[in-house]
Amino acid sequence: MSILKRDITKKGKGLSPTFQIRLSPELKAQFEMVASDAGISLGNWLKTLGREELKRLGITPKG
């Protein structure tokens, strides 16, 4: 499966720190299905979701 959309935020110096989260296998499968339907990776789907929520709260995302 190819990823149709990539995170196009401007790159900084080095890699961003990783963020680990525990999900039930069933919830992760649902997230992966929706991300796949959108043509993006699960990580990018979660970042997009987080950015949209910040905007909804009136906060400008910084990345």
Distance bins in CASP14 RR format, pairs under 12 A and 6 or more apart:
PFRMAT RR
TARGET T0000
AUTHOR 0000-0000-0000
RMODE 2
METHOD distances of the structure
MODEL  1
1 32 0 0 0 0 0 1 0 0 0 0 0
1 35 0 0 0 0 0 1 0 0 0 0 0
1 36 1 0 0 1 0 0 0 0 0 0 0
1 37 0 0 0 0 0 1 0 0 0 0 0
1 39 0 0 0 0 1 0 0 0 0 0 0
1 40 0 0 0 0 0 1 0 0 0 0 0
1 41 0 0 0 0 1 0 0 0 0 0 0
1 42 0 0 0 0 0 1 0 0 0 0 0
2 36 0 0 0 0 0 1 0 0 0 0 0
2 39 0 0 0 0 1 0 0 0 0 0 0
2 40 0 0 0 0 0 1 0 0 0 0 0
2 41 0 0 0 0 0 1 0 0 0 0 0
3 35 0 0 0 0 1 0 0 0 0 0 0
3 36 0 0 0 0 1 0 0 0 0 0 0
3 38 0 0 0 0 0 1 0 0 0 0 0
3 39 1 0 0 1 0 0 0 0 0 0 0
3 40 1 0 0 1 0 0 0 0 0 0 0
3 41 1 0 1 0 0 0 0 0 0 0 0
3 42 0 0 0 0 0 1 0 0 0 0 0
3 43 0 0 0 0 0 1 0 0 0 0 0
3 44 1 0 0 1 0 0 0 0 0 0 0
3 45 0 0 0 0 0 1 0 0 0 0 0
4 35 0 0 0 0 0 1 0 0 0 0 0
4 36 0 0 0 0 1 0 0 0 0 0 0
4 37 0 0 0 0 0 1 0 0 0 0 0
4 38 0 0 0 0 1 0 0 0 0 0 0
4 39 1 0 1 0 0 0 0 0 0 0 0
4 40 1 0 0 1 0 0 0 0 0 0 0
4 41 0 0 0 0 1 0 0 0 0 0 0
4 44 0 0 0 0 0 1 0 0 0 0 0
4 45 0 0 0 0 0 1 0 0 0 0 0
5 35 0 0 0 0 0 1 0 0 0 0 0
5 36 0 0 0 0 0 1 0 0 0 0 0
5 37 0 0 0 0 0 1 0 0 0 0 0
5 38 1 0 0 1 0 0 0 0 0 0 0
5 39 1 0 1 0 0 0 0 0 0 0 0
5 40 1 0 1 0 0 0 0 0 0 0 0
5 41 0 0 0 0 1 0 0 0 0 0 0
5 43 0 0 0 0 0 1 0 0 0 0 0
5 44 1 0 0 1 0 0 0 0 0 0 0
5 45 0 0 0 0 1 0 0 0 0 0 0
5 47 0 0 0 0 0 1 0 0 0 0 0
5 48 0 0 0 0 1 0 0 0 0 0 0
6 39 0 0 0 0 0 1 0 0 0 0 0
6 40 1 0 0 1 0 0 0 0 0 0 0
6 41 0 0 0 0 1 0 0 0 0 0 0
6 43 0 0 0 0 0 1 0 0 0 0 0
6 44 1 0 0 1 0 0 0 0 0 0 0
6 45 0 0 0 0 0 1 0 0 0 0 0
6 47 0 0 0 0 0 1 0 0 0 0 0
6 48 0 0 0 0 0 1 0 0 0 0 0
7 16 0 0 0 0 1 0 0 0 0 0 0
7 40 0 0 0 0 1 0 0 0 0 0 0
7 41 0 0 0 0 1 0 0 0 0 0 0
7 42 0 0 0 0 0 1 0 0 0 0 0
7 43 0 0 0 0 1 0 0 0 0 0 0
7 44 1 0 1 0 0 0 0 0 0 0 0
7 45 0 0 0 0 0 1 0 0 0 0 0
7 46 0 0 0 0 0 1 0 0 0 0 0
7 47 1 0 0 1 0 0 0 0 0 0 0
7 48 0 0 0 0 1 0 0 0 0 0 0
7 51 0 0 0 0 1 0 0 0 0 0 0
7 61 0 0 0 0 0 1 0 0 0 0 0
7 63 0 0 0 0 1 0 0 0 0 0 0
8 40 0 0 0 0 0 1 0 0 0 0 0
8 44 0 0 0 0 1 0 0 0 0 0 0
8 47 0 0 0 0 0 1 0 0 0 0 0
8 48 0 0 0 0 0 1 0 0 0 0 0
8 51 0 0 0 0 0 1 0 0 0 0 0
8 63 0 0 0 0 0 1 0 0 0 0 0
9 16 0 0 0 0 1 0 0 0 0 0 0
9 44 0 0 0 0 0 1 0 0 0 0 0
9 47 0 0 0 0 1 0 0 0 0 0 0
9 48 0 0 0 0 0 1 0 0 0 0 0
9 51 0 0 0 0 1 0 0 0 0 0 0
9 61 0 0 0 0 1 0 0 0 0 0 0
9 62 0 0 0 0 1 0 0 0 0 0 0
9 63 1 0 1 0 0 0 0 0 0 0 0
10 16 0 0 0 0 0 1 0 0 0 0 0
10 62 0 0 0 0 0 1 0 0 0 0 0
10 63 1 0 0 1 0 0 0 0 0 0 0
11 63 0 0 0 0 0 1 0 0 0 0 0
12 63 0 0 0 0 1 0 0 0 0 0 0
16 43 0 0 0 0 0 1 0 0 0 0 0
16 47 0 0 0 0 1 0 0 0 0 0 0
16 62 0 0 0 0 0 1 0 0 0 0 0
16 63 0 0 0 0 1 0 0 0 0 0 0
18 43 0 0 0 0 0 1 0 0 0 0 0
19 43 0 0 0 0 1 0 0 0 0 0 0
19 46 0 0 0 0 1 0 0 0 0 0 0
19 47 0 0 0 0 1 0 0 0 0 0 0
19 50 0 0 0 0 0 1 0 0 0 0 0
21 27 0 0 0 0 0 1 0 0 0 0 0
21 28 0 0 0 0 1 0 0 0 0 0 0
21 31 0 0 0 0 0 1 0 0 0 0 0
21 42 0 0 0 0 0 1 0 0 0 0 0
21 43 0 0 0 0 0 1 0 0 0 0 0
21 46 0 0 0 0 1 0 0 0 0 0 0
22 28 0 0 0 0 1 0 0 0 0 0 0
23 29 0 0 0 0 1 0 0 0 0 0 0
23 30 0 0 0 0 1 0 0 0 0 0 0
23 31 1 0 0 1 0 0 0 0 0 0 0
23 32 0 0 0 0 1 0 0 0 0 0 0
23 42 0 0 0 0 1 0 0 0 0 0 0
23 43 0 0 0 0 0 1 0 0 0 0 0
23 46 0 0 0 0 0 1 0 0 0 0 0
24 30 0 0 0 0 1 0 0 0 0 0 0
24 31 0 0 0 0 0 1 0 0 0 0 0
25 31 0 0 0 0 0 1 0 0 0 0 0
25 32 0 0 0 0 0 1 0 0 0 0 0
26 32 0 0 0 0 0 1 0 0 0 0 0
26 33 0 0 0 0 0 1 0 0 0 0 0
27 33 0 0 0 0 0 1 0 0 0 0 0
27 34 0 0 0 0 0 1 0 0 0 0 0
27 42 0 0 0 0 0 1 0 0 0 0 0
27 46 0 0 0 0 0 1 0 0 0 0 0
28 34 0 0 0 0 0 1 0 0 0 0 0
28 35 0 0 0 0 0 1 0 0 0 0 0
28 42 1 0 0 1 0 0 0 0 0 0 0
28 43 0 0 0 0 0 1 0 0 0 0 0
28 45 0 0 0 0 0 1 0 0 0 0 0
28 46 0 0 0 0 0 1 0 0 0 0 0
29 35 0 0 0 0 0 1 0 0 0 0 0
29 36 0 0 0 0 0 1 0 0 0 0 0
29 42 0 0 0 0 0 1 0 0 0 0 0
30 36 0 0 0 0 0 1 0 0 0 0 0
30 37 0 0 0 0 0 1 0 0 0 0 0
30 42 0 0 0 0 0 1 0 0 0 0 0
30 45 0 0 0 0 0 1 0 0 0 0 0
31 37 0 0 0 0 0 1 0 0 0 0 0
31 38 0 0 0 0 0 1 0 0 0 0 0
31 40 0 0 0 0 0 1 0 0 0 0 0
31 41 0 0 0 0 0 1 0 0 0 0 0
31 42 1 0 1 0 0 0 0 0 0 0 0
31 43 0 0 0 0 1 0 0 0 0 0 0
31 44 0 0 0 0 0 1 0 0 0 0 0
31 45 1 0 0 1 0 0 0 0 0 0 0
31 46 1 0 0 1 0 0 0 0 0 0 0
31 48 0 0 0 0 0 1 0 0 0 0 0
31 49 0 0 0 0 1 0 0 0 0 0 0
32 38 0 0 0 0 0 1 0 0 0 0 0
32 39 0 0 0 0 0 1 0 0 0 0 0
32 40 0 0 0 0 0 1 0 0 0 0 0
32 41 0 0 0 0 1 0 0 0 0 0 0
32 42 1 0 1 0 0 0 0 0 0 0 0
32 43 0 0 0 0 1 0 0 0 0 0 0
32 44 0 0 0 0 0 1 0 0 0 0 0
32 45 0 0 0 0 1 0 0 0 0 0 0
32 46 0 0 0 0 0 1 0 0 0 0 0
33 39 0 0 0 0 0 1 0 0 0 0 0
33 42 0 0 0 0 1 0 0 0 0 0 0
33 45 0 0 0 0 0 1 0 0 0 0 0
34 40 0 0 0 0 1 0 0 0 0 0 0
34 41 0 0 0 0 0 1 0 0 0 0 0
34 42 0 0 0 0 1 0 0 0 0 0 0
34 43 0 0 0 0 0 1 0 0 0 0 0
34 44 0 0 0 0 0 1 0 0 0 0 0
34 45 1 0 0 1 0 0 0 0 0 0 0
34 46 0 0 0 0 0 1 0 0 0 0 0
34 48 0 0 0 0 0 1 0 0 0 0 0
34 49 0 0 0 0 1 0 0 0 0 0 0
35 41 1 0 0 1 0 0 0 0 0 0 0
35 42 1 0 1 0 0 0 0 0 0 0 0
35 43 1 0 0 1 0 0 0 0 0 0 0
35 44 1 0 0 1 0 0 0 0 0 0 0
35 45 1 1 0 0 0 0 0 0 0 0 0
35 46 0 0 0 0 1 0 0 0 0 0 0
35 47 0 0 0 0 0 1 0 0 0 0 0
35 48 0 0 0 0 1 0 0 0 0 0 0
35 49 0 0 0 0 1 0 0 0 0 0 0
36 42 0 0 0 0 1 0 0 0 0 0 0
36 43 0 0 0 0 0 1 0 0 0 0 0
36 44 0 0 0 0 0 1 0 0 0 0 0
36 45 0 0 0 0 1 0 0 0 0 0 0
37 45 0 0 0 0 1 0 0 0 0 0 0
38 44 0 0 0 0 1 0 0 0 0 0 0
38 45 1 0 0 1 0 0 0 0 0 0 0
38 46 0 0 0 0 0 1 0 0 0 0 0
38 48 0 0 0 0 1 0 0 0 0 0 0
38 49 0 0 0 0 0 1 0 0 0 0 0
39 45 0 0 0 0 1 0 0 0 0 0 0
39 48 0 0 0 0 0 1 0 0 0 0 0
40 46 0 0 0 0 1 0 0 0 0 0 0
40 47 0 0 0 0 1 0 0 0 0 0 0
40 48 1 0 0 1 0 0 0 0 0 0 0
40 49 0 0 0 0 0 1 0 0 0 0 0
41 47 0 0 0 0 1 0 0 0 0 0 0
41 48 0 0 0 0 0 1 0 0 0 0 0
42 48 0 0 0 0 0 1 0 0 0 0 0
42 49 0 0 0 0 0 1 0 0 0 0 0
43 49 0 0 0 0 1 0 0 0 0 0 0
43 50 0 0 0 0 0 1 0 0 0 0 0
43 51 0 0 0 0 0 1 0 0 0 0 0
44 50 0 0 0 0 0 1 0 0 0 0 0
44 51 0 0 0 0 0 1 0 0 0 0 0
45 51 0 0 0 0 0 1 0 0 0 0 0
45 52 0 0 0 0 0 1 0 0 0 0 0
46 52 0 0 0 0 0 1 0 0 0 0 0
46 53 0 0 0 0 0 1 0 0 0 0 0
47 53 0 0 0 0 0 1 0 0 0 0 0
47 54 0 0 0 0 0 1 0 0 0 0 0
47 61 0 0 0 0 1 0 0 0 0 0 0
47 63 0 0 0 0 1 0 0 0 0 0 0
48 54 0 0 0 0 0 1 0 0 0 0 0
48 55 0 0 0 0 0 1 0 0 0 0 0
48 61 0 0 0 0 0 1 0 0 0 0 0
48 63 0 0 0 0 0 1 0 0 0 0 0
49 55 0 0 0 0 0 1 0 0 0 0 0
49 56 0 0 0 0 0 1 0 0 0 0 0
49 61 0 0 0 0 0 1 0 0 0 0 0
50 56 0 0 0 0 1 0 0 0 0 0 0
50 57 0 0 0 0 0 1 0 0 0 0 0
50 59 0 0 0 0 0 1 0 0 0 0 0
50 61 1 0 0 1 0 0 0 0 0 0 0
50 62 0 0 0 0 0 1 0 0 0 0 0
50 63 0 0 0 0 0 1 0 0 0 0 0
51 57 0 0 0 0 0 1 0 0 0 0 0
51 58 0 0 0 0 0 1 0 0 0 0 0
51 59 0 0 0 0 1 0 0 0 0 0 0
51 60 0 0 0 0 1 0 0 0 0 0 0
51 61 1 0 1 0 0 0 0 0 0 0 0
51 62 0 0 0 0 1 0 0 0 0 0 0
51 63 1 0 0 1 0 0 0 0 0 0 0
52 58 0 0 0 0 0 1 0 0 0 0 0
52 59 0 0 0 0 0 1 0 0 0 0 0
52 61 0 0 0 0 1 0 0 0 0 0 0
53 59 0 0 0 0 1 0 0 0 0 0 0
53 61 0 0 0 0 1 0 0 0 0 0 0
54 60 1 0 0 1 0 0 0 0 0 0 0
54 61 1 0 1 0 0 0 0 0 0 0 0
54 62 0 0 0 0 1 0 0 0 0 0 0
54 63 0 0 0 0 1 0 0 0 0 0 0
55 61 1 0 0 1 0 0 0 0 0 0 0
55 62 0 0 0 0 0 1 0 0 0 0 0
55 63 0 0 0 0 0 1 0 0 0 0 0
END
